[in-house]
Amino acid sequence: MTTPASTLDKPAVAAHLHGMRTALLARIAQQRGGVVSRAEVAADHFGQSEDSHAQTISAKDVEFALNERETAELLAIDAALERLHTGHYGQCVDCTKPIAPDRLTATPEASRCITCQQNFEQ
């Protein structure tokens, strides 16, 4: 059973998304030791490392993967806030059907219904 987006508590959703965004930015800053990028942290850390070249490359790859994941998460939150602002929050970006409220509760930044997300991932 789905609920139309018009019945969502939009101020509460916006507050939750803003909270998620703030928490993510704080976590990123804490992990990096400030507002520098993971790439800069990795370069500083691994440029002076006693590790083998292969270990250094692997560790840099992990840092870059984490950076990409955090960036994607931040973009998803920002996109959800934009959809909320434009009145399209809770509507699948692919099929335009309503996204199940349980999905939005679990993943407020979700942009697709379960079916379209599964198709997208395949």
N, C-alpha and C positions, 0 to 999 in steps of 0.2 A: 504494500500500500504506500503510495507516495502522496506528499502534500505539496500543493502549489507553492511556488516561491513567494507568492504574495502573503502567505500566512507565516512566514519566517519572522522571527524577532530580529530584524535587521540591525538595530543598535547593539544588541547582544552579540550577534555574529561579528559585526565590525570590531567591537571591543575585543572579542576573542582572537580574531585574526591579527589585530594590532599587537595584542599581548604575545602571540606566537612570534611575530616579526621582531619585537623588542627582545624577546628571550633568545631568538636565534642570533641576532646581532651581538648580544652580550656574550653568548657562548663562543661565537667566532672571535670576538675581541679577546676573551680570556684565553682561548687556546693559542692565539697568535701572540699574546703578550702586548696587545695594542691594536692599532688599526692598520697594520701592515698586512700584506697578502701572505697566504701560505707559501707561495713560491719564494718570496723574500726570506721568510723564516727558514724554509728548506735550504735555500742557497747559503744562508749564514751558518746554519747548523751543520750541513753536510759538506760545506766547503772546507771545514777544518776537521773533519772526521777522520778517525783512525781506521774506519771500516774499509772493507775492500770496495773496489769500484762497483761490483755487482750489487753489493748491499746498499751502497749509496744510491744507485740508480733505482733499485726497488723501493727504497724509502721515499725517494722523490716522487715516484709514481703514485705511491699511497697518498702523499701530501696533495698532489694534483687531483687525484680522484676525490678526496675529501673536499677540496675546494670546489670542484665541479658539482658535487652533490649539494653542498651548502648554497651555491649559487642557484641551482635549479629549485631548491626548496624556497629560497627567498623570492625568486621569480614567480613561483606558483602562488605564494601568499599574496604578492602584489597583484597578480592577475585576478585572484579571488576578490580582493578589495575593489579592483576596477569593475568586475562583474557586478558586485554588490552596488557600487555607485551608479552603474548604468542600468540596473534593473534586470540583469541576466543571471544573477547568482541563483544557484540551485537548478539551472537549466543546462543540460548536457551540451557541450560545444560542438558535438558531432551530430547527434540526432535531434537535438532541441527538446527532448522529453525531460520531465522533471527527474532530478537525481533523488534517490531515496533519502529521506531524512536521517535514517540510521547511518548511511554512508557519510552524509554531511556532518553528522555529529562526531563520527570517528575520524573523519578527514575533512575538516572544514575548507581546505584549499582544493578539494576535488573539483575537476572541471568536466569529468565524464561520468556517465552512469556506469554501472558495473559491466554491462554488456559491451559498451563501446570501449571501456578501458581494457577489457580482455582482448578485444579485437585489435586495439592499438598496440598492446604488448606483444601480440603474435606477429 
